[in-house]
Amino acid sequence: MNKSFSGRLSELRKERGLSQKEAAVQLGVSQALLSHYEKGIRECGLDFVVKVSEFYGVTCDYLLGRSDSRMGFNGELGSNDIPEDDIMDFHTLIRAASNVIEAANRDGGKEYSDIVGRIYVLIVYRLLLSCRDCGRVPDKLFTIPSEPGKYATSIMSYKLESLFSSLKGIDKDKSEDVPKSVETVINFAETYIRDNIKDVISF
């Protein structure tokens, strides 16, 4: 991957399937100027960097080559595999979640990373409803009763997942390169499911 601003600017445009002319219109510059930026012939101002960041849904650090994380996950939440990813714990779960968001952003842009983000919000909200039921979170924070809220999160999650699954054009070769944290979460979840509902359903 080209870590220079010009390289990443060009790469993001091509990933989005935009011509230079289309991207230039969206970014408010001429095609000739965008071409110069992508070739590294001219340097842009900070306001343009911010505009590109918002348009493609990536951080300025990513654009400037200071980070390989498009969404700003660093250190423990980074995308590189670490030995601890073999162990199913909270940190592995968070790293897997960050990798899914990063991949959604890379393969489908901000629209798809937003969908994944909303799915995670609904999952956490459902947990908070359970915390409310046992008195760990104040009832006054909620405006929706617990049971309808839990039912609604299931419906909304399903709708969002259906939107996300409509993502097309992913390079199938890339799908084989799965971070260890994601593999660990899948293995743990499937083992947990099989151990707990094997008398109800078989796989």
N, C-alpha and C positions, 0 to 999 in steps of 0.2 A: 504494500500500500504506500502510495506517495504521501509523505507527511508534510509536504509544503502546502502553504495556503492555496497556491495556484493549482496544485494537483488535486487537492481535496475539493476545491470549488468545481473543477471539471468533473470529478468523479461523482459528486453528489447530483449534479445536473443530469449526467448520463443515467445514474441509477433511477432517477425520477422519470426518465424517458422524455426529457425536454430537449428541444433544439436550443441553440444559443439565442436565437431570436425570441423564442417563447420565454426563456428564463430572464432575458434582458428586460422584457416588458414587465414581468412580475417584480423584478428587482429595481425597476425605475432607472435603468441606464441604457445606453445605446449598445447594440450588438457588437460594434467595433470595440467599445470600451471593455465589455465583458470578455471578449476574445483576448484583449491585452492582459486582463487580470488572470485569465486561465492559463495563458502562456508565460506569465511571470514577467512580461515586458514592462508593465506599470504596476505600481503599488497603490492600493486603495486606502481610503481613510477608515477610521474606526467606526464611523456611522454605517458604512457599507458592510463591514464585518458583522456588526450587530444585525443588520437587515438580513444578511445571508443566514445567520444563525437562526433567526426567527422563521425565515421562509422554509428552511430545510429541517428545522426542529433538532438542531445539534448545538452543542456548546461552542462558545468562541474559542475555548482551549482546544477543542477538537479541530476546528478550522485552522488554527494557527500551529498545529502540530505539537502542541504541548501535552496532549493526552490522546490515547487511543480509544477512550470511552466517548461515544457520541452523546450520551445523556449525562455525563458528569460523575459517573461512579468511579471512585478512586480507592486505592489501597485495598482493604479487605473486601470491598465490593466490586473490585475490578473484574475484567472478563478473563484474565489469564488463570489457568488451572493452578491450584496449589495442592499439596499433599493432603491437607485437611478436608478437601472436597470428597474424599472417599468416605468420610464419616457423616452420618445424617444428624446434624445439629442445627441450631438456629442460624448460625453464620452461613452454613451451606445452603440453607433454605433461602436466605436473603440474597446470596450470590446467584442462586439459580433464578430467582425472580428478576434480579437486575439483568441477567443475561437474556431472559425472555424479552424484557422491555427493549434492551439494546438491539436484539435481532429484529423485533417488530419495527423499530425505527429505521434500521438499515434496509430491511426488505420492503417496507411499505410506507415509510415516511411517518411524519408526525401523527397523521390520522390513525394509523394502526397502533402506534405506541400509546396514544390517548385511549384507545379502546382497551388495551391491556391494562393500563393504569386504572380505568374505571372498574374493570373486573376485580382487580386487587382491592380497590376501595370497598366494593360490595362484600368481598370475603371478610375483610377486617370489620366492616359494619355488622355483619352477621355475628361475628365473634363478640362484638361489643353488646349486641342485643342479649346474648347469653350471659355476659358479665352483668348486664343490667338485671336480668332475672334472678341472679344470686346475690344482688346487692353490692357488687363491686364497682359499678358505675352508676352515678345518680340518675334516677328516673326522670328528673326535670330536664335533662339534656335532650331527651327524645320527644318527638311530636307524633310518632307512629307507634301503635301498640306492638309488642314483641312478636306475637304469632303472625299477624299480617305482614310485619316487616321481614320476618324470616322467609315467608312465602314469596313476597315481592322480590327479595334478593335473588331467589332461585330463578324466577321468571326473567328478571333483568339480566342476570349473568348468562342465561341461555341465549337471550336475544343478542347480547354483545358478542358471545362466542360464535354465533352464527355469522355475524358481520365480519368478525376476524377471520373465520375460516374461508371467506370469499376472496382472501388475498391471493392474487394470481401472479404468475411470472417469477416465482422463486426458483433459483438455480438448484436443481435437485442434488447436485454434487455438494453444495454447501450444507444441505440438510444432514449430511453424514457427519459433519464436523461439529459434534455436540459437546459443549463444555461438561467436564466431569461432575460439576455441581448439579447440572440438570439430570444427568444419568443417575446420580445418587438419589435425587428426589423421586424420580420415576420408579426406581427399584424399591425404595422404601414404601411408597404409596401402594404399589401393586402387591407387595408382600403383606402389608397391613390389611388391604382389602380382602385378599384371598384368605388370610387367617381369621378374619372376622365375619365373613358372610359366605364361607364355603358351603354351609348347610342350606343356604337360600338360593344360590346361583353358582353355576360352574362355568369356567372359562376354558 
